[in-house]
């Protein structure tokens, strides 16, 4: 780990000012000289590996008593401060009752110890667990733009089959993000030019030719809150995760599903897929396949086929396509049977 300067920020304004002062170039946030740190469960890991090498760490935990630590649930939805810990949101009684897909996506992530430390804002910005990214001896376009993607011709069992490019096939491994993109969450951002809101679906960028640019954030912008609107689909929702082992493992395939039903017929479906894509993945094709249909196993299977119609499997990860289909089918049928 290289030397770095550590400083504490006691407000959003001082944190942003510090980031602006240190990040004077045009490097993307993930490669910037100054980085925000909250729970640190992702940042500290990559600093030890030499994958991330910030020269300044800006600790934002000093805002612990601020709006960034609040959870507010109303009839309009839920607002989550960016410094709320994953474990806090997971155990919140009203979130579990009104937004089960959110609570389940948090509960199935990492370990209890990590969830008690990791912040929601940091969780959605976590970086990939691609082994070629994590090992600095291998070429990686995310870590060193233009150096190549070692996973394309290497062992790619854990890699993505959706949203890939010739420059990167790394999987986005978060769970919480799948619930957020399925439910049309909105992210509140503050920076030196003021405040802005963006749909969560626009926060992460597909790798394309520039996989080192992972989000729509500037280096001196800070996520302050996440808002999830309520809807007729939020209570009848489910997050299903399939992994190599039941505890503390990333998804090989997962599905976040939320349904608005009229009897046995689907008025509207919200579907996101995890473990199989380069970014949090909303499957509008699967949603369209279900609209107006009676939700039985045939309809769920048709939706699953639509969800993976554009998949680009490679030598070792082709199993993710049938696994992803079956995961989605099961999640849809389980959500159907859940009382709204």
RAZI-V405439 format. One record per residue. N is the residue number from 0. RES is the residue in one letter. PHI is phi in degrees with one decimal (none if undefined). NEAR is the number of other C-alpha atoms within 12 Angstrom. Layout:
N;RES;PHI;NEAR
N;RES;PHI;NEAR
This chain:
0;X;none;16
1;X;-80.3;16
2;X;-62.7;14
3;X;-148.5;17
4;X;-98.3;19
5;X;-109.1;18
6;X;-140.2;23
7;X;-104.6;26
8;X;-116.2;24
9;X;-102.8;21
10;X;-155.2;24
11;X;-59.8;37
12;X;-63.3;23
13;X;-70.1;26
14;X;-65.5;37
15;X;-65.4;35
16;X;-62.2;28
17;X;-64.7;34
18;X;-63.9;38
19;X;-64.6;29
20;X;-67.1;20
21;X;-90.5;27
22;X;-95.8;29
23;X;-97.5;18
24;X;-92.6;17
25;X;-111.8;16
26;X;-73.0;22
27;X;-65.8;27
28;X;-52.0;32
29;X;-68.8;35
30;X;-110.9;30
31;X;-72.0;31
32;X;-69.0;29
33;X;-111.8;38
34;X;-130.2;44
35;X;-77.7;46
36;X;-138.3;38
37;X;-120.9;39
38;X;-67.3;34
39;X;77.4;32
40;X;-69.9;29
41;X;-100.3;34
42;X;-60.7;34
43;X;-64.0;26
44;X;-59.9;22
45;X;-74.6;28
46;X;-67.6;26
47;X;-64.3;20
48;X;-79.4;20
49;X;77.5;20
50;X;-80.3;33
51;X;-110.5;34
52;X;-134.2;27
53;X;-66.6;33
54;X;-91.8;23
55;X;-138.3;29
56;X;-112.5;32
57;X;-109.5;39
58;X;-80.4;30
59;X;-101.0;38
60;X;-70.6;32
61;X;-66.8;23
62;X;-91.4;26
63;X;-57.4;24
64;X;-91.5;16
65;X;-90.7;20
66;X;-61.9;23
67;X;-71.3;34
68;X;-109.2;29
69;X;-96.0;26
70;X;-117.4;31
71;X;-129.2;25
72;X;-115.8;25
73;X;-130.3;18
74;X;-65.6;17
75;X;-83.4;15
76;X;151.1;27
77;X;-126.8;33
78;X;-116.4;34
79;X;-117.0;38
80;X;-65.3;35
81;X;-66.3;41
82;X;-95.4;43
83;X;-60.2;39
84;X;-77.5;36
85;X;-55.6;42
86;X;-63.4;33
87;X;-64.9;32
88;X;-68.9;40
89;X;-59.5;33
90;X;-94.1;25
91;X;-67.8;27
92;X;-59.2;18
93;X;-72.7;24
94;X;-65.9;33
95;X;-61.6;26
96;X;-79.9;25
97;X;-96.1;32
98;X;-134.1;45
99;X;-58.1;39
100;X;-63.6;47
101;X;-69.7;50
102;X;-60.7;37
103;X;-68.8;35
104;X;-65.4;47
105;X;-75.7;43
106;X;-63.9;34
107;X;-89.1;34
108;X;-94.8;40
109;X;50.8;31
110;X;-122.3;20
111;X;-58.8;20
112;X;-63.4;17
113;X;-68.1;25
114;X;-63.6;32
115;X;-74.2;27
116;X;-106.5;26
117;X;-73.2;37
118;X;-87.8;42
119;X;-65.0;47
120;X;-62.9;42
121;X;-68.2;38
122;X;-60.8;41
123;X;-72.4;40
124;X;-102.5;41
125;X;-59.5;34
126;X;-95.1;37
127;X;-67.1;41
128;X;-100.4;30
129;X;-54.4;37
130;X;-65.7;29
131;X;-75.7;34
132;X;-72.4;35
133;X;-75.0;30
134;X;-105.5;25
135;X;-66.7;24
136;X;-80.5;16
137;X;-100.8;21
138;X;-62.7;27
139;X;-155.4;33
140;X;-66.1;34
141;X;-69.2;43
142;X;-84.2;39
143;X;-137.3;29
144;X;-50.5;23
145;X;89.3;18
146;X;-84.0;22
147;X;114.1;27
148;X;-115.4;35
149;X;-68.9;31
150;X;-69.7;36
151;X;-58.5;31
152;X;-108.4;19
153;X;-104.6;22
154;X;-83.7;19
155;X;-121.0;30
156;X;-59.6;30
157;X;-88.8;39
158;X;-90.9;49
159;X;-80.3;48
160;X;-118.3;43
161;X;-125.0;39
162;X;75.3;36
163;X;-83.6;33
164;X;-142.8;30
165;X;-72.6;24
166;X;-101.0;30
167;X;-165.9;45
168;X;-128.0;48
169;X;-66.9;46
170;X;-87.4;46
171;X;-81.3;45
172;X;-99.8;40
173;X;-67.8;47
174;X;-101.2;49
175;X;-54.4;54
176;X;-61.5;50
177;X;-66.9;49
178;X;-65.3;45
179;X;-65.5;52
180;X;-71.9;43
181;X;-67.2;46
182;X;-99.0;44
183;X;58.8;33
184;X;-64.6;35
185;X;-124.0;30
186;X;-109.8;38
187;X;-93.9;30
188;X;-127.0;33
189;X;-125.4;30
190;X;-150.6;26
191;X;-63.3;22
192;X;-96.1;15
193;X;112.1;16
194;X;-103.0;19
195;X;-151.7;21
196;X;-120.7;25
197;X;-136.3;24
198;X;-60.3;23
199;X;-56.4;38
200;X;-61.8;29
201;X;-100.4;24
202;X;-70.6;32
203;X;-96.1;33
204;X;-107.2;27
205;X;-62.1;33
206;X;-63.5;31
207;X;47.5;21
208;X;-91.7;22
209;X;-130.8;26
210;X;-65.7;39
211;X;-71.8;34
212;X;-97.6;31
213;X;-94.7;37
214;X;-136.7;31
215;X;-89.5;28
216;X;-83.3;29
217;X;-87.1;32
218;X;-60.3;37
219;X;-108.4;38
220;X;-104.8;36
221;X;-128.5;45
222;X;-73.2;45
223;X;-111.5;38
224;X;-161.0;37
225;X;-128.8;46
226;X;-115.1;36
227;X;-116.3;37
228;X;-72.0;31
229;X;-78.2;30
230;X;-161.3;28
231;X;-67.4;25
232;X;-101.5;35
233;X;-69.5;45
234;X;-74.3;32
235;X;-91.6;38
236;X;-141.0;45
237;X;-154.5;49
238;X;-119.5;47
239;X;-119.8;45
240;X;-129.3;45
241;X;-113.4;34
242;X;-146.5;27
243;X;-65.0;15
244;X;-141.8;13
245;X;-74.1;17
246;X;-118.7;16
247;X;54.6;19
248;X;-145.0;22
249;X;-78.3;31
250;X;-70.8;41
251;X;-79.9;40
252;X;-156.9;48
253;X;-147.2;48
254;X;-145.2;54
255;X;-107.2;55
256;X;-129.1;54
257;X;-137.9;50
258;X;-127.2;44
259;X;-106.3;37
260;X;-112.1;32
261;X;-115.4;20
262;X;68.0;16
263;X;-95.6;22
264;X;-99.5;20
265;X;-88.7;31
266;X;-74.7;24
267;X;-155.9;32
268;X;-122.2;43
269;X;-119.1;47
270;X;-137.3;51
271;X;-131.4;52
272;X;-120.7;60
273;X;-122.4;53
274;X;76.6;48
275;X;-126.6;55
276;X;-131.8;48
277;X;-80.0;40
278;X;-140.8;47
279;X;-53.1;44
280;X;-118.9;49
281;X;-90.2;40
282;X;-101.5;39
283;X;-69.1;25
284;X;-65.6;24
285;X;-66.9;36
286;X;-62.6;36
287;X;-64.1;25
288;X;-66.1;28
289;X;-95.0;39
290;X;-58.4;27
291;X;81.3;20
292;X;-93.8;27
293;X;-71.5;26
294;X;-85.5;35
295;X;-117.8;22
296;X;-65.4;23
297;X;-65.3;18
298;X;-65.6;29
299;X;-63.5;37
300;X;-65.8;27
301;X;-64.0;28
302;X;-64.2;40
303;X;-65.5;39
304;X;-61.6;29
305;X;-64.1;26
306;X;-61.7;38
307;X;-111.7;38
308;X;-61.8;22
309;X;-101.8;20
310;X;-63.1;30
311;X;-125.1;26
312;X;-71.4;29
313;X;-117.2;26
314;X;-59.3;19
315;X;-103.3;20
316;X;-110.6;32
317;X;-61.3;24
318;X;-63.2;25
319;X;-67.3;37
320;X;-68.4;36
321;X;-65.3;24
322;X;-64.8;29
323;X;-63.3;43
324;X;-61.3;35
325;X;-65.5;31
326;X;-62.7;40
327;X;-66.7;46
328;X;-57.8;39
329;X;-64.5;33
330;X;-63.0;40
331;X;-63.2;46
332;X;-69.0;33
333;X;-70.5;27
334;X;-66.7;37
335;X;-55.1;35
336;X;-83.9;22
337;X;-81.9;24
338;X;-69.4;20
339;X;-82.3;23
